[in-house]
Amino acid sequence: MKAISLLRSPAVRDGLGIGVAVGAAGLAFGTAAVAAGLSPAQAVFTSAFMFTGASQFALIGVVAGGGDLVAGMLGALLLGARNTLYGLRLADVLGWRGGVRRALAAHGVIDETTAATLAQPDRASARLAFTTTFVVLGASWVVTTLVGALATRRVSDIDAWGLDAVGPAIFLALLWPRLREGGARARLIAGLGAGLALAATPVLPPGVPVLLAASAALIALIGPESPAAETADDTEEVRS
């Protein structure tokens, strides 16, 4: 009965829903990784030990373009740096003690586990949501990565099927909701970053334009948005 009540709790339902839905995107990573030249084993290893989607796609994007591995790793680390900030917040919310437990939890700190955890009303529910999301998403992400990698491996001509475009397509899918909800400043940062990357791509090695484009985020340090701008953004969202 206790197990049934746990399954019915909002924390577990949230974790299961997020884990299954987001975990399915591992298919796209497995496909993109093999298209970039990784073996299925390397793709699965990356999903299991890197376990942060945006950084994984950034890394294989550089590899696919023939770029330097150092540049690819720097870009991946830059995108994954936000998880450090999440960890600082979740450390207080979860309140776990012990080196091993904290190390395991740190590996699971990503966008989805953070969102599920912070939505809970108390510490017990927060721990349950974090653990459920981490376990379900981690398992499904690795399994679907393997499935996508093995399926792509069997395709003789990857480019003919358009599988080389999977990585960029996933990035655009992740970016679009943030542009719609982020306001004028988010759009300015995205536009400036895209412009820097496009301008630098013909003259710099693969991976370096991504790092250069990240400098556009420095705009976020220049004071808060004006109330007028925020009001205009809110009005636009309501109309849309």
PyMOL commands that set and color helices and strands:
alter all, ss='L'
color gray80, all
select helices_A, chain A and resi 2-8+10-23+26-35+40-49+53-64+69-80+82-94+99-107+111-118+123-153+159-161+163-181+183-200+208-221+227-239
alter helices_A, ss='H'
color red, helices_A
deselect
rebuild
show_as cartoon
